[in-house]
Amino acid sequence: MRLKPGALLRFYSLCGILVQVAATKNKARGSQGQFPLTQNVTVVEGGTANLTCRVDQNDNTSLQWSNPAQQTLYFDDKKALRDNRIELVRASWHELSISVSDVSLSDEGQYTCSLFTMPVKTSKAFLTVLGVPEKPQITGFTSPVMEGERMQLTCKTSGSKPAADIRWFKNDKEVKDVKYIKEEDANRKTFTVSSTLDFLADRSDDGAVVSCRVDHESLNSTPQIAMQVLEIHYTPLVKIISSNSWPEEGQSIILTCESKGKPVPEPVLWTKDGGELPDPERMVVNGRVLSISFLNKTDNGTYRCEAKNPIGRNSTEYVLIVHDPNALAGQTGPDHALIGGIVAVVVFVTLCSIILLGRYLARHKGTYLTNEAKGAEDAPDADTAIINAEGSQVNAEEKKEYFI
């Protein structure tokens, strides 16, 4: 069959429409298989947030960003909301990226990226805005503080979101036992945080640096710090230092009175045995130093150093004993006097023993022979007893000789 030219034209037009419809369906079918991809964003208040929406395969289908109030920010590369803080970063068939500068807490919320297929496909991105805590301040310190008084220092910071963390340090050493209070601000978005450090003032705290440190994720690991130098007033602490640990006669000695207090103590007062120094010519006081020259036994005694300031007074004592150098030298060799005394006692005891023994022997002379002789009971003496004994006069003489 031969078609007329008009019919042929209509046939080609119908074929073109069918091809176009088929292509549109394929395009829609390809887009319907894709979902937009987004990521949550966290930004510090006052910073810039970048919102990015991507599609791996997109056949010229439009992308759109909307804010939490469902207001369109950008439709492809066309800006829809009049806000100078919002700018286009990149627009293509596969990506729509925008930026929001000078972000405020009110910008926080859920943003939506839409891919206009049939039906429309969306992806959510939550924008989190961090509230930066204000620089902390320490209150409650009055200068000066007397030793023993109770101190209560309070550190406070506002505007943090989420609530900031407060830590206390004393000379770089963390103090753990502190109170912590968190309160919601009037905007119901940020927090005011305070912490109290409570302790008794001690002289060791004088000059110490107390610091309050605020840590928060918005500070990029650089904490905010407030510092306070403590000033503690206390009574003097007194100590005497001697230049000679074994002073001898004829030598000199220097006694130094160390006094530490706040306010600085007045010039110290030196006394000996509760009274004034007895020999000003040899005992010279120069500030906190007492010098004694040409020591002798009369310098023995108790020396007192007293220091005072407007807070109070304190004192300490040093007992001075002057040694005899000759006595010390004599003790280095043997004690001859002691040895001589011991020998004399031994000789005396020996002589006494000899005398007593001699008297004993003389008093009991001939007793043995006399008692053996017969008739000894009646004899007036030893010779008569011998004569009365058995035997002749000759035997008596022999016995006498034997006795002798």
C-alpha positions as CSV (number, residue, x, y, z in Angstrom):
1,M,0.0,0.0,0.0
2,R,1.3,3.4,-0.9
3,L,0.7,6.1,1.8
4,K,0.0,9.7,1.0
5,P,2.6,12.2,2.1
6,G,0.3,13.7,4.8
7,A,-0.5,10.3,6.3
8,L,3.3,9.5,6.3
9,L,4.0,12.7,8.3
10,R,1.4,11.9,10.8
11,F,2.8,8.4,11.2
12,Y,6.3,9.8,11.9
13,S,5.0,12.2,14.4
14,L,3.1,9.5,16.2
15,C,6.3,7.4,16.3
16,G,8.3,10.3,17.7
17,I,5.7,10.9,20.4
18,L,5.9,7.2,21.4
19,V,9.6,7.3,21.5
20,Q,9.6,10.4,23.7
21,V,7.0,8.9,26.0
22,A,9.2,5.8,26.3
23,A,12.3,7.8,27.0
24,T,10.4,9.8,29.7
25,K,9.2,6.7,31.3
26,N,12.8,5.2,31.3
27,K,14.1,8.5,32.8
28,A,11.5,8.5,35.5
29,R,12.1,4.8,36.1
30,G,15.9,5.5,36.5
31,S,15.4,8.4,38.9
32,Q,12.9,6.5,41.0
33,G,15.6,4.0,41.8
34,Q,17.7,6.7,43.5
35,F,17.4,8.4,46.9
36,P,19.1,11.7,47.9
37,L,22.0,11.3,50.4
38,T,22.6,13.8,53.2
39,Q,24.6,14.0,56.5
40,N,23.9,15.6,59.8
41,V,26.0,18.8,60.5
42,T,27.3,20.2,63.8
43,V,28.5,23.8,63.9
44,V,29.6,26.3,66.5
45,E,27.3,29.4,67.0
46,G,28.6,32.1,64.7
47,G,30.2,29.6,62.3
48,T,29.3,28.4,58.8
49,A,27.3,25.2,58.1
50,N,27.6,23.4,54.8
51,L,24.6,21.3,53.7
52,T,25.2,18.8,50.9
53,C,22.7,16.6,49.0
54,R,23.9,14.0,46.4
55,V,22.3,11.6,44.0
56,D,24.5,9.0,42.3
57,Q,22.3,8.7,39.1
58,N,20.0,11.5,38.1
59,D,18.5,12.2,34.7
60,N,18.0,16.0,35.0
61,T,15.6,15.7,38.0
62,S,15.5,18.8,40.2
63,L,16.9,18.9,43.8
64,Q,15.7,21.3,46.5
65,W,16.8,22.3,50.0
66,S,14.2,23.4,52.7
67,N,14.7,24.7,56.2
68,P,13.1,23.4,59.4
69,A,10.1,25.7,58.7
70,Q,9.7,24.0,55.3
71,Q,10.7,27.2,53.5
72,T,12.6,26.5,50.2
73,L,16.1,27.7,50.3
74,Y,17.4,26.6,46.9
75,F,15.6,24.9,44.0
76,D,18.5,23.7,41.8
77,D,20.6,26.8,41.3
78,K,17.8,29.2,42.0
79,K,17.7,30.9,45.4
80,A,14.2,31.0,46.8
81,L,14.6,32.6,50.3
82,R,15.9,36.1,50.7
83,D,18.6,35.5,53.4
84,N,22.0,36.9,52.7
85,R,23.6,34.3,55.0
86,I,22.5,31.4,52.6
87,E,24.6,30.9,49.5
88,L,24.9,28.4,46.7
89,V,28.1,26.3,46.8
90,R,27.4,23.9,44.0
91,A,24.5,22.9,41.8
92,S,24.5,20.0,39.3
93,W,22.2,17.1,38.3
94,H,24.0,15.0,41.0
95,E,24.6,17.5,43.8
96,L,23.1,20.5,45.5
97,S,25.3,22.1,48.2
98,I,24.5,25.3,50.1
99,S,26.1,27.2,53.0
100,V,24.6,29.1,56.0
101,S,27.0,31.6,57.5
102,D,26.9,33.3,60.9
103,V,24.8,30.4,62.3
104,S,22.6,31.2,65.3
105,L,20.9,28.9,67.8
106,S,17.6,29.6,66.0
107,D,19.0,27.9,62.8
108,E,19.2,24.6,64.6
109,G,16.7,21.9,63.3
110,Q,16.0,19.4,60.6
111,Y,16.7,20.4,57.0
112,T,15.2,18.5,54.0
113,C,16.7,17.7,50.6
114,S,14.0,16.7,48.0
115,L,14.4,14.8,44.7
116,F,11.5,15.6,42.4
117,T,10.6,12.2,41.0
118,M,7.2,10.7,41.0
119,P,6.7,10.4,43.9
120,V,9.1,12.9,45.5
121,K,11.9,11.4,47.5
122,T,13.5,13.2,50.5
123,S,16.4,12.9,52.9
124,K,16.8,14.7,56.3
125,A,19.9,16.4,57.7
126,F,19.9,17.7,61.3
127,L,21.8,20.9,61.9
128,T,23.1,21.1,65.5
129,V,24.3,24.5,66.8
130,L,26.7,24.5,69.7
131,G,26.4,27.4,72.2
132,V,29.8,28.8,73.2
133,P,30.2,29.3,76.9
134,E,31.1,32.8,78.0
135,K,34.5,33.5,79.6
136,P,34.2,32.3,83.3
137,Q,34.5,34.6,86.3
138,I,35.6,33.9,89.8
139,T,33.8,35.6,92.6
140,G,33.8,35.5,96.4
141,F,37.5,36.4,97.0
142,T,38.3,39.2,99.3
143,S,42.0,40.1,99.9
144,P,43.6,39.5,102.2
145,V,42.3,36.4,104.0
146,M,43.3,35.4,107.5
147,E,44.7,32.0,108.1
148,G,41.9,29.6,109.3
149,E,39.1,31.6,107.7
150,R,36.7,29.7,105.4
151,M,36.9,30.6,101.7
152,Q,34.1,30.1,99.1
153,L,35.1,30.8,95.5
154,T,32.4,30.6,92.8
155,C,33.1,30.1,89.1
156,K,30.3,30.9,86.7
157,T,29.8,30.8,82.9
158,S,26.6,31.2,80.7
159,G,25.5,30.5,77.2
160,S,26.8,27.0,76.8
161,K,24.9,24.4,74.8
162,P,25.0,21.7,75.9
163,A,25.9,22.6,79.5
164,A,29.7,23.2,80.0
165,D,31.9,21.4,82.4
166,I,33.8,23.3,85.2
167,R,36.9,22.0,86.9
168,W,39.0,23.6,89.7
169,F,42.8,23.6,90.0
170,K,45.1,24.8,92.7
171,N,48.7,25.2,91.5
172,D,47.9,22.9,88.5
173,K,46.6,20.2,90.9
174,E,42.9,19.4,90.4
175,V,40.5,19.8,93.3
176,K,37.8,17.2,93.2
177,D,35.5,18.0,96.1
178,V,33.4,20.8,94.6
179,K,29.7,21.7,94.1
180,Y,28.2,22.0,90.6
181,I,25.0,23.7,89.6
182,K,23.4,23.7,86.1
183,E,20.5,26.1,85.2
184,E,18.6,26.6,81.9
185,D,18.8,30.2,80.4
186,A,15.8,32.3,79.5
187,N,16.0,31.3,75.9
188,R,15.5,27.6,77.0
189,K,18.3,26.6,74.7
190,T,21.5,27.4,76.6
191,F,22.7,26.8,80.2
192,T,24.4,28.8,83.0
193,V,26.8,26.6,85.0
194,S,28.4,27.5,88.3
195,S,30.7,25.7,90.7
196,T,31.8,26.5,94.2
197,L,35.2,25.7,95.8
198,D,35.0,25.6,99.7
199,F,38.1,25.3,101.9
200,L,39.9,26.7,105.0
201,A,42.7,29.2,104.3
202,D,46.1,27.9,105.2
203,R,49.5,29.6,105.2
204,S,50.6,27.1,102.5
205,D,48.0,28.6,100.2
206,D,49.6,32.0,100.2
207,G,50.6,32.8,96.7
208,A,48.8,29.8,95.3
209,V,47.1,30.2,91.9
210,V,43.5,28.9,91.9
211,S,42.1,28.4,88.4
212,C,38.6,27.6,87.1
213,R,38.6,25.8,83.8
214,V,35.6,25.5,81.5
215,D,35.6,22.6,79.0
216,H,33.2,22.4,76.1
217,E,33.1,20.8,72.7
218,S,32.6,24.1,71.0
219,L,36.1,25.3,72.3
220,N,38.1,22.9,70.1
221,S,40.1,21.5,73.0
222,T,41.1,25.0,74.1
223,P,39.4,25.5,77.5
224,Q,38.5,28.9,78.9
225,I,40.3,29.7,82.2
226,A,39.8,32.2,85.0
227,M,42.6,32.6,87.6
228,Q,42.9,34.0,91.1
229,V,46.1,34.4,93.2
230,L,45.5,33.8,96.9
231,E,46.8,36.2,99.6
232,I,46.8,34.6,103.1
233,H,47.9,36.5,106.2
234,Y,49.4,34.5,109.1
235,T,51.5,34.8,112.3
236,P,55.3,34.4,112.0
237,L,57.0,31.1,111.9
238,V,60.4,31.3,113.8
239,K,63.5,29.1,113.6
240,I,67.1,29.6,115.0
241,I,70.1,28.3,112.9
242,S,73.5,28.0,114.6
243,S,76.8,28.4,112.8
244,N,78.6,26.1,115.2
245,S,77.3,22.8,116.4
246,W,80.1,22.3,119.1
247,P,81.1,25.8,120.4
248,E,84.2,26.0,122.5
249,E,85.7,28.6,124.8
250,G,87.5,31.3,122.8
251,Q,85.5,30.7,119.6
252,S,82.6,32.7,118.2
253,I,79.1,31.7,117.2
254,I,76.4,33.2,114.9
255,L,72.7,32.5,115.7
256,T,70.4,33.4,112.8
257,C,66.7,33.9,113.5
258,E,64.6,33.0,110.5
259,S,61.1,34.4,110.6
260,K,58.5,34.0,107.9
261,G,55.1,35.6,108.1
262,K,52.6,37.8,106.3
263,P,52.7,40.7,106.6
264,V,56.5,40.6,106.9
265,P,57.5,40.4,110.6
266,E,59.1,43.3,112.3
267,P,62.8,43.1,113.4
268,V,63.3,40.2,115.8
269,L,64.0,40.6,119.6
270,W,66.8,38.6,121.2
271,T,66.9,37.8,124.9
272,K,69.0,35.5,127.2
273,D,67.4,33.6,130.1
274,G,64.4,35.8,130.0
275,G,66.3,39.1,130.1
276,E,68.4,41.4,128.0
277,L,71.7,40.3,126.5
278,P,74.3,40.7,129.3
279,D,77.4,41.6,127.3
280,P,76.5,44.0,124.4
281,E,80.2,44.3,123.5
282,R,80.6,40.6,122.7
283,M,76.9,40.0,121.8
284,V,76.1,42.0,118.8
285,V,72.6,42.0,117.1
286,N,72.5,42.9,113.4
287,G,68.9,42.5,112.1
288,R,68.0,38.9,112.6
289,V,71.6,37.8,113.4
290,L,73.1,37.4,116.9
291,S,76.9,37.2,117.0
292,I,78.8,36.2,120.1
293,S,82.6,36.4,120.1
294,F,85.2,35.0,122.6
295,L,82.9,32.5,124.1
296,N,83.2,31.5,127.8
297,K,81.2,29.5,130.3
298,T,79.2,32.6,131.3
299,D,77.6,32.6,127.9
300,N,75.8,29.3,128.7
301,G,72.1,29.7,128.7
302,T,68.8,29.8,126.8
303,Y,68.6,32.4,124.0
304,R,65.2,33.4,122.7
305,C,64.2,34.9,119.4
306,E,60.8,36.5,119.1
307,A,59.1,37.9,115.9
308,K,55.7,39.6,115.5
309,N,53.5,41.1,112.8
310,P,50.0,42.7,112.9
311,I,48.5,39.1,113.0
312,G,50.4,37.9,116.1
313,R,53.8,36.9,117.5
314,N,55.8,33.7,117.9
315,S,59.2,32.7,119.4
316,T,61.7,29.9,119.6
317,E,64.7,29.1,121.8
318,Y,68.3,27.9,121.5
319,V,70.3,26.4,124.4
320,L,74.0,27.4,124.2
321,I,76.6,25.1,125.9
322,V,80.2,26.3,125.7
323,H,82.7,23.4,125.9
324,D,86.2,23.4,127.5
325,P,88.7,22.5,124.8
326,N,91.3,21.3,127.4
327,A,88.8,18.9,129.0
328,L,88.0,17.6,125.6
329,A,91.7,17.0,124.7
330,G,92.3,15.2,128.1
331,Q,89.6,12.7,127.3
332,T,91.4,11.6,124.2
333,G,94.2,9.7,126.2
334,P,94.0,7.3,129.2
335,D,92.9,8.7,132.6
336,H,96.1,8.3,134.7
337,A,94.5,9.7,137.8
338,L,91.8,7.0,137.7
339,I,94.4,4.3,137.2
340,G,96.5,5.6,140.1
341,G,93.5,5.6,142.4
342,I,92.7,2.0,141.5
343,V,96.3,0.9,142.2
344,A,96.3,2.7,145.6
345,V,93.1,1.0,146.7
346,V,94.5,-2.5,145.7
347,V,97.8,-1.9,147.7
348,F,95.8,-0.7,150.7
349,V,93.5,-3.7,150.7
350,T,96.5,-6.0,150.3
351,L,98.3,-4.5,153.3
352,C,95.3,-4.7,155.5
353,S,94.8,-8.3,154.6
354,I,98.5,-9.1,155.6
355,I,98.2,-7.3,158.9
356,L,95.0,-9.1,159.9
357,L,96.4,-12.5,158.9
358,G,99.5,-11.9,161.1
359,R,97.5,-10.9,164.1
360,Y,95.4,-14.0,163.7
361,L,98.4,-16.3,163.6
362,A,100.0,-14.7,166.6
363,R,96.8,-15.0,168.7
364,H,96.5,-18.7,168.0
365,K,100.2,-19.7,168.5
366,G,100.8,-23.3,170.0
367,T,97.1,-24.1,170.4
368,Y,97.4,-27.4,168.5
369,L,100.2,-28.9,170.6
370,T,98.8,-27.7,173.9
371,N,95.5,-29.3,173.3
372,E,97.1,-32.6,172.5
373,A,99.1,-32.6,175.8
374,K,97.7,-34.5,178.7
375,G,96.7,-32.3,181.6
376,A,96.3,-29.3,179.4
377,E,93.1,-28.4,181.1
378,D,95.0,-27.7,184.4
379,A,98.1,-26.0,182.9
380,P,98.2,-22.3,183.2
381,D,100.3,-21.9,180.1
382,A,101.7,-23.8,177.2
383,D,105.1,-24.7,178.9
384,T,103.4,-26.2,181.9
385,A,101.2,-28.2,179.7
386,I,104.2,-29.7,178.0
387,I,105.8,-30.5,181.3
388,N,102.7,-32.3,182.6
389,A,102.4,-34.4,179.5
390,E,103.6,-38.0,179.5
391,G,107.3,-38.5,179.4
392,S,110.3,-37.0,181.1
393,Q,111.7,-33.5,181.1
394,V,113.7,-34.4,178.1
395,N,110.6,-35.3,176.2
396,A,109.2,-31.9,177.3
397,E,112.2,-30.1,175.9
398,E,111.8,-32.0,172.7
399,K,108.2,-31.0,172.4
400,K,109.2,-27.4,173.2
401,E,111.7,-27.5,170.5
402,Y,109.3,-29.1,168.2
403,F,106.8,-26.3,168.9
404,I,109.5,-23.7,168.3
